[in-house]
Amino acid sequence: MIPLSGILIGAIFGALRAKARGGKGKDMLQWGAVFAIIFGVIGMFVLIFLQRSLT
């Protein structure tokens, strides 16, 4: 669940960042995809850390 929410938050954050910098639709998609991947990987590491520390 954590990586999925990280992907969603990353996509929204990336799209808003591109829009704030004056980007068009394709720019927002690209920035959203990049931030979704980054936040998804960070979420995966957080999930692994939590599972290992709780067991």
MIFI-886590 format. One record per residue (C-alpha): x, y, z. Coordinates in pm, 1 decimal. Layout:
<vexbas>
VEXBA        px        py        pz
VEXBA         X         Y         Z
...
</vexbas>
This chain:
<vexbas>
VEXBA        px        py        pz
VEXBA       0.0       0.0       0.0
VEXBA     285.4     238.9      75.8
VEXBA     445.7     215.0    -272.4
VEXBA     108.2     264.2    -440.0
VEXBA      36.5     578.2    -241.2
VEXBA     390.7     697.1    -313.4
VEXBA     328.3     654.7    -684.9
VEXBA       4.0     851.0    -663.7
VEXBA     155.6    1131.7    -456.3
VEXBA     460.3    1145.1    -684.4
VEXBA     247.9    1171.4    -997.3
VEXBA      43.2    1454.7    -852.0
VEXBA     351.0    1635.0    -721.3
VEXBA     533.8    1602.4   -1054.1
VEXBA     238.3    1726.5   -1256.2
VEXBA     186.9    2024.9   -1027.5
VEXBA     557.4    2106.9   -1041.9
VEXBA     554.9    2100.0   -1422.9
VEXBA     242.5    2314.8   -1435.6
VEXBA     397.7    2569.2   -1199.3
VEXBA     696.9    2595.3   -1433.1
VEXBA     471.1    2663.1   -1730.8
VEXBA     469.8    2313.5   -1878.3
VEXBA     214.4    2182.8   -2123.6
VEXBA      28.1    1850.8   -2106.6
VEXBA     318.1    1632.0   -2219.8
VEXBA     554.5    1801.6   -1975.8
VEXBA     310.8    1734.0   -1693.5
VEXBA     286.3    1367.8   -1796.1
VEXBA     663.5    1327.9   -1810.3
VEXBA     729.7    1498.6   -1478.0
VEXBA     442.0    1305.8   -1321.6
VEXBA     584.7     974.8   -1443.9
VEXBA     935.0    1053.2   -1321.7
VEXBA     821.2    1159.4    -976.4
VEXBA     584.3     860.7    -957.4
VEXBA     876.4     625.1   -1018.9
VEXBA    1097.9     803.5    -765.9
VEXBA     832.7     812.6    -493.9
VEXBA     732.9     452.2    -568.6
VEXBA    1091.3     332.2    -516.8
VEXBA    1120.6     532.7    -194.7
VEXBA     789.2     383.7     -79.1
VEXBA     917.2      33.5    -154.9
VEXBA    1226.8      90.4      59.1
VEXBA    1010.7     226.7     341.4
VEXBA     787.3     -81.1     320.1
VEXBA    1087.4    -317.0     328.8
VEXBA    1232.5    -130.5     626.3
VEXBA     903.5    -143.3     816.5
VEXBA     851.4    -513.4     750.6
VEXBA    1202.4    -603.4     860.9
VEXBA    1189.4    -391.6    1173.1
VEXBA     848.4    -522.7    1285.1
VEXBA     932.4    -892.2    1248.0
</vexbas>
